[in-house]
Amino acid sequence: MATDNKITRKKIKSAVAASKFMADYYHELNAASERGTPQIAWCTSVGPAEILRAMGYLVYFPETHSAMLGATRMATELIPEANALGYSPDICSYLTADIGAFLKGVTPLAKIYEGINGIPKPDVLVFNTNQCRDVQDWFSWYGEKFNVPVLGVYTHRNVGDVSNALVSSIAEQMKALAGSLEEISGRRLDLDRLKEVVKLSRECSDLWKQVLQTAASRPSPITFFDATTLMGPAVVGRGTPKAVAIYKGLLSELEERIRNAESSIDDERFRIYWEGMPVWGRLRAHFELFAALNANVLASTYCNSWIFSRLNPEDLFNSMAEAYTELFIVRSDEAKEKYIKDMLDFYDIDGIIYHDAKTCPNNSNCRYGMPQRLEKQTGIPSLTIHGDLNDLRLVSDEQTKTNVEAFIEQLEEAKG
Ligand code: SF4
């Protein structure tokens, strides 16, 4: 099989607007941190951002910062700093890289954005354990450092059916959270403002979903690797009109690509689904590896994580509780398998890559027989690659290359 094709990455024009969005976002946070106003809340990536925004906080997401540490390949050498404090090299490398960066006084924000020298200081930290327990430890550490309150929503995990009882218990926690924030900030939660934010968040989510679904076209106008960076505004900007505008522009660009049958890679022969986290420090390398084999990694569970279709401005707390509990990462294996099967069908997938990220068991779904069960049910083969989201010492480029090449060859043979 030829692997010496010249690989060109087809630029998405709207990426410029998305990058400007991110630059403005970090500059606004930086200015607020220096002035001390407006107040800043740190939030987990699938935490209750709408409540925080509606209460007038600017919202900062440490996970996005840590993904930047990964993408800039700063993370690996920072992780040992946190290990020295007792945070194991086996736990979340977002946590260890981010705390390591803080201890060393470095940030990719300073490299990327002129005039920014550090991360924004929190006035309060708010986590949701819907994704993992690591976020609680991570935020508690900063709570102590900055001497500010740390609040949490505790979500059950391994959820099968999202029952009414579960939704109402989370909704009650969210109401209590709002009450605590009112006490801490001295401001009232304006329900009309919350309605507006939830409406915008839902709009952003719907557009982001439509953007990702353009990949169902053959050839796909977008790759998973494009989506991992384009998703920035959906993660940090949901609930704002600016994020909505970004995705309107992106969607219309991708629709134009579809009309022109413009593919995101040359000669798309194989359609691949990515299950698990990206390897942030290898986005380009992995794009090139697959594209050279005419394999388009075009859809993923990961980028779908910021689709919150249950959000409903007419049923604020229940719908937020439902949206943040029906997420893939919160669910039982049975629910996850059904979800992946639907995705394989929708995107007309030839093969699945499972990324077994050593430090994130929560986003690695290949450890308890799921690939084998799904292959038996769908006939779609898979490959597990071993690596990590941030710690490049756990990534073997040679082994990944050899295994991916053999896997695509297997798909080629199956096509006949
Ligand atoms: S889900 Fe994984 S990567 Fe994300 S914060 Fe939790 S352990 Fe870290």
Boltz pocket constraint, residues with backbone or C-beta under 6 A from the ligand:
constraints:
  - pocket:
      binder: B
      contacts: [[A, 63], [A, 92], [A, 93], [A, 94], [A, 95], [A, 131], [A, 132], [A, 133], [A, 134], [A, 135], [A, 359], [A, 360], [A, 361], [A, 362], [A, 363], [A, 389]]
      max_distance: 6.0
